[in-house]
Amino acid sequence: MNEVEQLRAWIDECKPGRMVFFGGAGVSTESGIPDFRSPDGLYSQKYGDVPPEEMISRTYFDRHPEQFFAFYFDRMIACEAQPNRAHLKLAQLEDAGTLSAVITQNIDGLHQKAGSRNVLELHGSVLRNYCMGCGRAFDLDEEIALHEAAADGVPRCPDCGGIAKPDVVLYEEGLDSRVIEASIDAIRRADLLVIAGTSLAVYPAAGLIDYFSGSHLAIVNLAPTPRDRYADLCVAAKVGEVLGY
């Protein structure tokens, strides 16, 4: 039995509600959304004189909202992206009662689009936006419309004129404590934890796996991660290829 077959066997044999999936950018690359740290990833791309990693910081957002939103809508919004085999399989596993939660570092909303319901979004979602002045909420279509209507490209609330900020966690911002607590609880209860498509280099998200004490820890990632030595199984493959069965 090879690594892929072993992981699939663990999934098929997992007790109801005792599997948790923890995914990163590599889960969505097969949907055409670039990751961050690979040679072709977002951080390797040129965008003016400012590194992309700096452009998605809170300091840059506050100081240069026009440039931030130009980059954000050009490189971080993928309206045409569709769920791939990994997203669809995870939704099926939730429907079957095997999977209790999807914990994701992604902000694209593709897990929900595939039909997953219990999705814990560590870094927020592009689908949600809110006015920094009055708190009014905007969906993605409304946010895009505000962006396109603004002369400077900065989406502003029609009620108070405040900037409509995407509900995504920028560098220098803290994660939502409620999402962290729910993620820790899900991992603690799991017998099978599948980590996929993530370099496990971003904290505190990567540290969540320290709460796992179940039977099987599997890592699916094209490149090695700092946590491979703690895994019961490492699969060097695309996530969709492994879960698309």
C-alpha positions as CSV (number, residue, x, y, z in Angstrom):
1,M,0.0,0.0,0.0
2,N,1.5,3.3,-1.0
3,E,1.2,6.7,0.8
4,V,-1.9,7.8,-1.1
5,E,-3.7,4.5,-0.6
6,Q,-2.8,4.5,3.1
7,L,-4.3,8.0,3.6
8,R,-7.4,7.1,1.7
9,A,-7.8,4.0,3.8
10,W,-7.5,6.1,7.0
11,I,-10.2,8.5,5.7
12,D,-12.5,5.6,4.8
13,E,-12.0,3.9,8.2
14,C,-12.3,7.1,10.2
15,K,-15.0,7.2,12.8
16,P,-17.9,9.6,12.2
17,G,-17.0,13.2,13.0
18,R,-13.4,12.4,13.9
19,M,-11.6,13.8,10.9
20,V,-10.4,17.4,10.6
21,F,-8.8,18.9,7.5
22,F,-6.3,21.8,7.8
23,G,-5.5,23.4,4.5
24,G,-3.5,26.2,3.0
25,A,-2.9,27.9,-0.4
26,G,-2.0,24.6,-2.1
27,V,-5.6,23.5,-1.8
28,S,-6.7,26.2,-4.2
29,T,-3.8,26.2,-6.7
30,E,-5.7,23.6,-8.8
31,S,-8.5,26.1,-9.1
32,G,-6.1,28.6,-10.7
33,I,-5.4,30.6,-7.6
34,P,-1.7,31.1,-7.0
35,D,-0.1,30.3,-3.7
36,F,2.3,32.6,-1.8
37,R,5.8,31.0,-1.4
38,S,6.3,28.8,-4.4
39,P,8.6,30.0,-7.3
40,D,5.4,31.1,-9.2
41,G,3.6,32.3,-6.1
42,L,2.3,35.7,-5.1
43,Y,5.4,36.7,-3.2
44,S,7.7,36.0,-6.2
45,Q,5.7,38.3,-8.5
46,K,6.7,41.9,-9.3
47,Y,4.2,44.7,-8.6
48,G,5.9,48.0,-8.8
49,D,8.7,48.7,-6.3
50,V,6.9,47.3,-3.2
51,P,7.2,43.6,-2.3
52,P,3.7,41.9,-2.3
53,E,4.3,40.8,1.3
54,E,4.6,44.4,2.3
55,M,1.5,45.4,0.3
56,I,-0.7,43.1,2.3
57,S,0.3,44.5,5.7
58,R,-1.9,46.7,7.8
59,T,0.6,49.5,7.8
60,Y,0.6,49.6,4.0
61,F,-3.2,49.4,3.9
62,D,-3.5,52.4,6.3
63,R,-0.8,54.5,4.5
64,H,-1.5,53.6,0.9
65,P,-5.1,52.5,0.4
66,E,-5.1,53.3,-3.3
67,Q,-2.1,51.1,-4.0
68,F,-3.3,48.4,-1.6
69,F,-6.7,48.1,-3.4
70,A,-5.1,48.2,-6.8
71,F,-3.0,45.2,-5.9
72,Y,-5.8,43.5,-4.0
73,F,-8.3,43.5,-6.8
74,D,-5.7,42.7,-9.4
75,R,-3.9,39.8,-7.7
76,M,-6.1,38.5,-4.8
77,I,-9.6,38.3,-6.2
78,A,-10.5,35.4,-8.5
79,C,-14.2,35.6,-9.1
80,E,-14.1,32.9,-11.8
81,A,-12.4,30.3,-9.7
82,Q,-14.3,27.1,-9.1
83,P,-13.9,24.4,-6.4
84,N,-11.6,21.6,-7.4
85,R,-11.5,17.9,-6.5
86,A,-10.2,18.5,-3.1
87,H,-12.9,21.0,-2.1
88,L,-15.6,18.8,-3.5
89,K,-14.3,15.7,-1.7
90,L,-14.1,17.5,1.6
91,A,-17.8,18.6,1.2
92,Q,-18.7,15.0,0.5
93,L,-16.9,13.8,3.6
94,E,-18.7,16.3,5.7
95,D,-22.1,15.2,4.2
96,A,-21.2,11.6,5.0
97,G,-20.5,12.5,8.6
98,T,-16.8,11.7,8.5
99,L,-15.3,15.2,8.5
100,S,-16.2,17.5,11.4
101,A,-14.4,20.7,10.3
102,V,-12.3,22.4,7.6
103,I,-9.7,24.7,9.0
104,T,-8.4,26.9,6.2
105,Q,-5.8,29.6,5.8
106,N,-7.4,30.5,2.4
107,I,-9.6,33.6,1.9
108,D,-11.2,32.5,-1.4
109,G,-14.5,31.0,-0.1
110,L,-14.1,27.9,-2.3
111,H,-14.8,25.4,0.5
112,Q,-18.2,27.0,1.0
113,K,-18.8,27.1,-2.7
114,A,-18.2,23.4,-2.9
115,G,-20.8,22.8,-0.2
116,S,-18.8,22.7,3.1
117,R,-20.6,24.1,6.0
118,N,-18.3,24.0,9.1
119,V,-15.4,26.1,7.7
120,L,-13.1,27.9,10.1
121,E,-11.4,30.7,8.2
122,L,-8.2,31.6,10.0
123,H,-7.4,34.5,7.7
124,G,-10.9,35.7,6.9
125,S,-12.6,35.9,3.6
126,V,-12.8,38.1,0.5
127,L,-16.5,37.4,0.4
128,R,-17.1,39.6,3.5
129,N,-16.3,43.3,3.7
130,Y,-17.2,46.0,6.2
131,C,-17.2,49.7,6.5
132,M,-14.5,50.9,8.9
133,G,-16.7,53.8,9.8
134,C,-20.2,52.6,10.5
135,G,-19.7,48.8,10.2
136,R,-22.0,48.3,7.3
137,A,-21.4,44.9,5.6
138,F,-20.8,44.4,1.9
139,D,-20.6,41.2,-0.1
140,L,-17.9,40.7,-2.8
141,D,-20.0,42.0,-5.6
142,E,-20.9,45.1,-3.7
143,E,-17.2,45.6,-2.8
144,I,-16.2,45.3,-6.4
145,A,-18.9,47.8,-7.5
146,L,-17.7,50.3,-4.9
147,H,-14.1,49.8,-6.1
148,E,-15.0,50.4,-9.7
149,A,-17.1,53.4,-8.9
150,A,-14.4,55.2,-7.0
151,A,-12.1,57.5,-8.8
152,D,-9.1,56.4,-6.7
153,G,-10.2,52.8,-6.6
154,V,-10.8,52.8,-2.9
155,P,-14.2,51.3,-2.0
156,R,-16.1,53.6,0.3
157,C,-19.3,53.2,2.2
158,P,-22.2,55.1,0.5
159,D,-23.7,55.8,4.0
160,C,-20.7,57.4,5.8
161,G,-17.8,57.5,3.4
162,G,-15.6,55.1,5.4
163,I,-13.3,52.7,3.7
164,A,-14.9,49.3,3.0
165,K,-12.2,46.9,4.2
166,P,-12.1,43.3,3.2
167,D,-12.6,40.9,6.2
168,V,-9.2,39.4,5.6
169,V,-6.3,39.2,8.1
170,L,-3.4,41.4,7.0
171,Y,0.1,41.1,8.3
172,E,0.4,42.9,11.7
173,E,-3.3,42.0,12.5
174,G,-4.3,39.4,15.0
175,L,-6.4,36.3,14.2
176,D,-10.0,36.1,15.4
177,S,-9.8,34.4,18.8
178,R,-13.2,32.7,18.3
179,V,-11.9,31.0,15.2
180,I,-8.7,30.0,16.9
181,E,-10.6,28.5,19.8
182,A,-13.0,26.6,17.6
183,S,-10.0,25.3,15.5
184,I,-8.2,24.1,18.6
185,D,-11.3,22.4,19.9
186,A,-11.8,20.6,16.6
187,I,-8.2,19.4,16.4
188,R,-8.2,18.2,20.0
189,R,-11.3,16.0,19.2
190,A,-9.9,14.5,16.0
191,D,-8.6,11.0,15.4
192,L,-7.4,11.9,11.9
193,L,-5.8,15.2,11.1
194,V,-5.0,15.8,7.4
195,I,-2.8,18.9,6.7
196,A,-2.6,19.8,3.1
197,G,-1.3,22.5,0.8
198,T,0.5,24.5,3.4
199,S,4.2,25.2,4.2
200,L,3.4,25.3,7.9
201,A,5.5,28.4,8.0
202,V,2.9,31.0,9.2
203,Y,2.2,31.3,12.9
204,P,0.1,31.2,14.9
205,A,-1.8,29.1,12.4
206,A,0.9,26.5,12.0
207,G,1.1,26.0,15.8
208,L,-2.5,24.7,15.9
209,I,-1.3,21.2,15.0
210,D,0.4,21.0,18.4
211,Y,-3.0,20.4,19.9
212,F,-3.5,17.1,18.0
213,S,-3.2,13.9,20.0
214,G,-5.2,11.5,17.8
215,S,-4.2,8.4,15.9
216,H,-3.1,9.6,12.5
217,L,-1.4,12.8,11.3
218,A,-1.0,13.1,7.6
219,I,0.7,15.9,5.6
220,V,0.0,16.3,1.9
221,N,2.3,18.9,0.3
222,L,4.5,19.1,-2.8
223,A,7.5,20.4,-0.8
224,P,8.7,19.3,2.7
225,T,7.5,21.1,5.7
226,P,9.1,21.8,9.1
227,R,6.6,19.4,10.7
228,D,7.1,16.4,8.5
229,R,9.1,14.6,11.2
230,Y,6.0,14.6,13.4
231,A,3.6,13.2,10.8
232,D,2.6,9.5,10.6
233,L,2.4,9.9,6.8
234,C,3.8,12.4,4.3
235,V,2.5,12.6,0.8
236,A,4.4,14.6,-1.8
237,A,1.6,15.3,-4.3
238,K,-1.1,17.7,-5.3
239,V,-4.0,17.8,-2.9
240,G,-6.7,17.3,-5.5
241,E,-4.9,14.2,-6.9
242,V,-4.8,12.7,-3.4
243,L,-8.4,13.5,-2.4
244,G,-10.0,13.2,-5.8
245,Y,-11.3,9.7,-5.4
